[in-house]
Amino acid sequence: MKRWIPWVAVAIVVVLVGGGVWRAMAGRQAQQKALAEATAQKAQAPLQLAADEVITVRRQNLTLGVPVSGSLRAVESAMVKARVGGELQGLTLREGDSVKAGQEVARIDPTEARARLRQAQQQADAAKSQVDINQRQYTNNRALVDQGFISSTALVTSQASLESAQASYQAAVSAADVARKALDDTVLKSPITGLVAQRLAQPGERVAVDTRIIEVVDLSRLELEALLSPADSLAVRVGQKALLTTEGTAAPVPATVARISPSAQVGSRTVPVYLRVEQTKGETPLRQGLFVQGTLDTGRAEVLTVPLDAVRTDKPAPYLQTLKDGRIAYVGVKTGARSVVNGQTWVAIEGVAEGTPVIAGRIGQLREGTAVAAAAPVAAAAAVSASAPRTAP
């Protein structure tokens, strides 16, 4: 009887272990079933959106504009440079001082230039004396030839000597003129009327030819050089207006397109456009080098619009999250001109029909196919005011 007792114990253990495994598997299956049912219920529940979270694509008359930015520069500016080498003297002007056209701003020590001028002048006087001697000799020889005392060969020789002396004299006179010009160049004068923008040398400093001494700018006429993309430059014309803003200035500064470069820059392929800045008397004057930005008004157009933040750019091509049959659908679009109205940016789009409901940008990205329950959508351009629009890219 003792031999069957171990077998009975083993059977009891197997039954107990099998029952535990069965209960564990049954519990897990029940948990998975409950999770699947909860997921299904959650998937079937539509996403609730408020009325202002769904907008409608609408056609609007937008003010078109091209963004412009850059640093201001004076239309007329001059860099006064040393035309001769030597010690710089008499430079008293500093940044901000006013100068007039033709005013002496500095000079180079003229001692060497004066010595060279005296040397060249003395050489010219010596050459003139030699011309006089050869002239008298030629005159005498011609008289002797006429009387038959000497041959004509001697007259030809004296004539050649006279012409050589005259050429030497002309060369000496030219050398004296060059020396006189060098002496005049020791006096540095401002070519324009304006203000000193930079002082680049100090009195007593020995400067070489073409050393920059001071920069003079005329702030009465400023311009902005804006580099535009080839697509933006096609809409720009001479005479178009722009409003520019700069840090520290509350009122916008008007500007007008004065010139358009006929060629694009190598490398960047951008087209330089030059805007003449119109400063108003009595207001804070603008300075060269200030950074300004604004929008160039290129006209108006009837286009389909949505707020810029509604256009998704997290894929290779921009797209909108639209509603179709109560679910989210992605629709690719092509963006165009932009316009800022009352602090919000609107963008022209192509690729969707007018009246298409679109998810507002602040909702973020939703999975395509998500069920949505939304109130009546808000017109995309309902907030656009036609009064005093301000455009931007």
C-alpha positions as a printed Julia matrix, in Angstrom:
393×3 Matrix{Float64}:
   0.0     0.0     0.0
   2.89    2.35    0.55
   3.93    2.24   -3.13
   0.91    4.18   -4.48
   1.14    7.04   -1.99
   3.88    8.99   -3.96
   1.91    8.64   -7.15
  -1.14   10.09   -5.51
   0.9    13.05   -4.21
   2.35   13.73   -7.65
  -1.13   13.67   -9.19
  -2.41   16.13   -6.6
   0.49   18.52   -7.31
  -0.07   18.32  -11.07
  -3.77   19.07  -10.61
  -3.03   22.07   -8.4
  -0.4    23.51  -10.78
  -2.65   22.98  -13.79
  -5.53   24.72  -12.06
  -3.34   27.73  -11.21
  -2.06   28.05  -14.79
  -5.61   27.8   -16.13
  -6.85   30.49  -13.78
  -3.9    32.81  -14.74
  -4.54   32.38  -18.46
  -8.26   32.95  -18.01
  -7.61   36.14  -16.04
  -5.2    37.45  -18.68
  -7.65   36.74  -21.46
 -10.36   38.57  -19.55
  -8.02   41.55  -19.06
  -7.11   41.66  -22.75
 -10.78   41.45  -23.7
 -11.66   44.31  -21.37
  -8.78   46.41  -22.76
  -9.89   45.7   -26.34
 -13.46   46.67  -25.51
 -12.28   49.9   -23.85
 -10.1    50.71  -26.86
 -12.97   50.05  -29.22
 -15.26   52.27  -27.19
 -12.62   54.99  -27.11
 -12.09   54.72  -30.9
 -15.78   54.94  -31.49
 -16.1    58.1   -29.35
 -15.55   61.13  -31.65
 -13.2    63.95  -30.75
 -15.18   66.93  -29.53
 -14.14   70.29  -31.01
 -15.48   73.75  -30.23
 -16.83   76.07  -32.89
 -13.7    78.25  -32.93
 -11.47   75.19  -33.39
 -12.8    74.54  -36.89
 -12.51   77.22  -39.56
 -13.76   77.47  -43.12
 -11.69   78.28  -46.19
 -13.02   81.54  -47.59
 -12.14   83.77  -50.52
 -10.82   87.18  -49.43
  -9.34   90.3   -50.98
  -5.85   90.33  -49.47
  -3.27   93.05  -49.68
  -0.22   91.44  -51.25
   3.23   92.34  -50.08
   6.88   91.4   -50.38
   9.01   91.34  -47.22
  12.02   93.65  -47.27
  14.76   94.08  -44.71
  18.32   95.29  -44.47
  20.52   98.1   -43.24
  20.13  101.72  -44.19
  22.94  103.43  -46.03
  23.53  106.94  -47.26
  23.03  107.53  -50.96
  26.03  109.87  -50.91
  29.07  108.94  -48.86
  32.77  109.54  -49.34
  35.93  108.05  -47.91
  38.69  110.66  -47.66
  42.0   108.89  -48.35
  45.62  109.97  -48.41
  46.79  110.55  -51.98
  50.44  110.84  -50.99
  52.43  109.25  -48.21
  53.71  111.16  -45.23
  52.95  112.39  -41.74
  49.29  113.23  -41.08
  48.75  116.73  -39.71
  45.86  119.01  -38.83
  43.18  116.34  -38.33
  40.79  117.7   -35.7
  37.43  116.33  -36.88
  35.76  113.51  -34.98
  32.68  111.35  -35.43
  29.56  113.47  -35.63
  31.27  116.69  -36.74
  29.78  118.37  -39.79
  31.84  119.24  -42.85
  31.14  121.08  -46.09
  32.13  120.18  -49.6
  35.67  121.45  -50.3
  36.5   121.96  -46.63
  40.05  121.06  -45.57
  39.89  118.16  -43.13
  43.61  117.3   -42.78
  46.93  117.55  -44.58
  50.05  115.53  -45.18
  53.45  117.02  -44.27
  54.3   118.97  -47.49
  58.07  119.28  -46.94
  59.06  116.5   -49.33
  56.44  117.5   -51.9
  57.66  121.1   -51.92
  61.28  119.96  -52.37
  60.3   117.74  -55.3
  58.38  120.62  -56.87
  61.39  122.95  -56.59
  63.62  120.27  -58.1
  61.22  119.67  -60.99
  60.81  123.41  -61.57
  64.56  123.97  -61.65
  64.95  121.13  -64.14
  62.27  122.73  -66.27
  64.1   126.1   -66.09
  67.34  124.41  -67.11
  65.6   122.72  -70.03
  64.11  126.08  -71.03
  67.57  127.62  -71.08
  68.82  124.82  -73.29
  65.9   125.45  -75.66
  66.88  129.12  -75.87
  70.5   128.21  -76.67
  69.51  125.77  -79.39
  67.02  128.27  -80.77
  69.7   130.96  -81.19
  72.07  128.45  -82.72
  69.43  127.3   -85.18
  68.6   130.91  -86.12
  72.26  131.75  -86.72
  72.85  128.6   -88.77
  69.86  129.34  -90.96
  71.22  132.82  -91.68
  74.64  131.37  -92.54
  73.07  128.79  -94.83
  71.15  131.53  -96.62
  74.46  133.38  -97.15
  76.2   130.2   -98.26
  78.8   130.12  -95.5
  77.81  126.67  -94.18
  76.15  123.63  -95.64
  72.51  122.7   -95.12
  73.63  119.64  -93.15
  74.69  121.85  -90.26
  71.24  123.49  -90.31
  69.51  120.12  -90.13
  71.7   119.13  -87.19
  70.93  122.33  -85.31
  67.21  121.87  -85.99
  67.32  118.35  -84.53
  69.12  119.67  -81.46
  66.45  122.35  -81.04
  63.61  119.84  -81.28
  65.34  117.57  -78.76
  65.75  120.46  -76.33
  62.12  121.44  -76.76
  61.02  117.85  -76.02
  63.21  117.77  -72.92
  61.67  121.03  -71.79
  58.12  119.72  -72.27
  59.01  116.62  -70.25
  60.45  118.78  -67.49
  57.31  120.93  -67.45
  55.17  117.8   -67.17
  57.32  116.55  -64.29
  56.87  119.9   -62.57
  53.1   119.63  -63.05
  53.15  116.17  -61.46
  55.15  117.52  -58.52
  52.74  120.43  -58.17
  49.81  118.0   -58.19
  51.5   115.95  -55.45
  51.88  119.13  -53.38
  48.21  119.95  -53.85
  47.31  116.39  -52.82
  48.88  116.95  -49.41
  45.77  118.94  -48.55
  42.83  116.58  -47.86
  39.37  118.02  -48.56
  35.88  116.64  -48.14
  34.19  116.03  -51.52
  30.65  116.25  -50.08
  28.72  118.01  -47.35
  27.76  115.78  -44.46
  28.8   114.32  -41.13
  31.92  112.45  -40.13
  30.94  108.8   -39.67
  34.39  107.37  -38.94
  37.8   108.69  -38.04
  40.32  106.07  -39.09
  43.69  107.78  -38.5
  45.35  109.95  -35.89
  47.47  113.14  -36.21
  51.18  112.39  -36.34
  50.62  108.98  -37.84
  52.63  108.23  -40.97
  50.2   107.13  -43.63
  50.7   105.49  -46.99
  48.95  106.18  -50.27
  45.22  105.25  -50.16
  45.15  105.1   -46.37
  41.62  105.87  -45.17
  41.45  109.0   -43.04
  37.75  109.79  -42.42
  34.38  108.74  -43.82
  31.76  111.4   -44.56
  28.06  110.57  -45.05
  25.11  112.68  -46.13
  22.09  111.61  -44.05
  19.65  113.77  -45.99
  19.18  110.9   -48.45
  19.08  107.31  -47.23
  18.25  104.1   -49.04
  17.67  100.46  -48.26
  19.17   97.66  -50.32
  16.78   94.71  -50.06
  17.75   91.32  -51.48
  14.65   89.6   -52.86
  14.14   86.09  -54.12
  13.59   85.73  -57.88
   9.9    84.95  -57.33
   9.31   88.02  -55.13
  11.25   90.33  -57.43
   8.85   89.67  -60.33
   6.09   91.64  -58.61
   8.26   94.66  -57.75
   8.11   97.84  -59.84
   9.81  101.21  -59.57
   7.59  103.64  -57.65
   5.91  101.06  -55.39
   5.54  102.08  -51.75
   6.67  100.36  -48.57
   6.41  100.95  -44.84
   9.55  100.29  -42.82
   9.97   99.93  -39.08
  13.09  100.06  -36.96
  13.74   99.38  -33.33
  13.12  102.46  -31.21
  10.87  104.17  -33.74
   7.13  103.88  -33.21
   5.88  105.39  -36.45
   6.56  103.51  -39.71
   8.89  105.18  -42.19
   7.64  105.42  -45.81
   9.92  104.29  -48.61
   9.71  104.1   -52.4
  11.34  101.71  -54.84
  13.92  103.84  -56.66
  15.94  101.25  -58.58
  15.9    97.54  -59.38
  19.09   95.72  -60.27
  18.95   94.24  -63.79
  20.82   91.11  -62.72
  20.76   88.63  -59.84
  23.71   88.19  -57.53
  26.01   85.28  -58.21
  25.62   82.47  -55.71
  22.52   83.54  -53.81
  20.58   84.41  -57.01
  18.85   87.22  -55.1
  17.86   90.44  -56.87
  18.9    93.74  -55.21
  16.1    96.3   -54.95
  16.85   99.83  -53.72
  14.24  101.75  -51.74
  14.54  105.48  -51.16
  13.69  106.3   -47.53
  11.63  109.43  -47.06
  12.43  111.1   -43.75
   9.93  113.53  -42.29
  11.24  116.78  -40.89
  10.83  117.11  -37.15
  10.94  113.38  -36.46
  13.85  111.4   -35.09
  16.42  111.23  -37.9
  17.47  107.82  -39.12
  21.12  106.82  -39.12
  23.26  104.88  -41.51
  23.56  101.23  -40.57
  20.21  100.92  -38.76
  18.41   97.65  -39.48
  14.91   98.15  -40.86
  12.25   95.76  -42.04
   8.82   96.05  -43.53
   6.6    95.12  -46.41
   6.55   96.35  -49.98
   2.98   96.8   -51.22
   2.6    95.01  -54.56
  -1.2    95.17  -54.94
  -4.3    93.22  -53.96
  -5.83   89.91  -55.07
  -8.9    87.73  -54.5
  -7.55   84.47  -53.07
  -8.6    81.57  -50.85
  -7.18   82.09  -47.37
  -6.67   80.37  -44.04
  -4.68   81.42  -40.96
  -1.02   80.62  -41.44
  -0.87   78.43  -38.32
  -3.51   76.11  -39.83
  -1.05   75.04  -42.53
   0.97   72.05  -41.32
   4.62   71.82  -42.36
   5.74   68.66  -40.53
   5.77   66.75  -43.83
   7.75   67.35  -47.02
   4.82   69.29  -48.51
   2.45   71.65  -46.61
  -1.03   70.33  -45.92
  -4.29   71.12  -44.1
  -6.19   68.96  -41.6
  -9.67   69.03  -43.09
 -12.96   67.4   -42.09
 -14.49   64.91  -44.49
 -17.47   62.76  -43.51
 -16.81   63.47  -39.84
 -13.17   62.34  -39.93
  -9.76   63.99  -40.26
  -8.38   64.04  -43.81
  -5.0    65.44  -44.9
  -5.1    67.63  -48.02
  -1.9    68.95  -49.59
  -1.9    72.64  -50.5
   0.3    75.2   -52.16
   0.84   78.4   -50.2
   1.12   81.87  -51.72
   1.06   85.47  -50.56
   0.74   86.3   -46.89
  -0.89   89.21  -45.12
  -0.84   90.33  -41.49
  -4.09   91.8   -40.23
  -4.58   92.82  -36.6
  -1.59   90.77  -35.54
  -2.62   87.52  -37.28
  -1.0    86.19  -40.42
  -3.19   84.91  -43.27
  -1.92   82.96  -46.24
  -3.28   82.35  -49.71
  -3.66   78.65  -50.56
  -4.36   76.46  -53.56
  -5.54   72.85  -53.59
  -8.78   73.0   -51.56
 -12.26   74.19  -52.39
 -13.91   77.22  -50.9
 -15.92   76.35  -47.79
 -13.76   73.36  -46.78
 -13.74   72.97  -42.95
 -10.18   73.05  -41.57
  -8.84   72.28  -38.1
  -7.36   75.36  -36.4
  -3.61   75.41  -35.96
  -3.65   75.53  -32.14
  -5.2    72.03  -31.98
  -1.98   70.45  -33.19
  -1.58   67.37  -35.32
  -4.42   64.82  -35.35
  -4.16   61.3   -36.75
  -5.69   60.96  -40.17
  -9.04   59.19  -39.98
  -9.83   60.34  -36.43
 -13.57   60.78  -35.87
 -14.48   64.35  -34.99
 -17.65   65.92  -33.67
 -17.47   69.67  -34.17
 -19.82   72.6   -33.88
 -20.47   74.89  -36.83
 -17.09   76.08  -38.19
 -15.94   79.69  -38.07
 -15.27   81.51  -41.34
 -11.54   81.63  -41.92
 -11.56   85.25  -42.92
 -14.29   86.53  -40.62
 -11.71   88.34  -38.54
 -10.03   89.99  -41.51
 -10.63   93.72  -41.46
 -10.3    95.72  -44.65
  -9.3    98.83  -42.78
  -5.62   99.69  -42.46
  -4.16   96.32  -43.42
  -0.51   95.66  -42.83
   1.14   93.08  -45.02
   4.03   90.8   -44.33
   5.49   87.64  -45.8
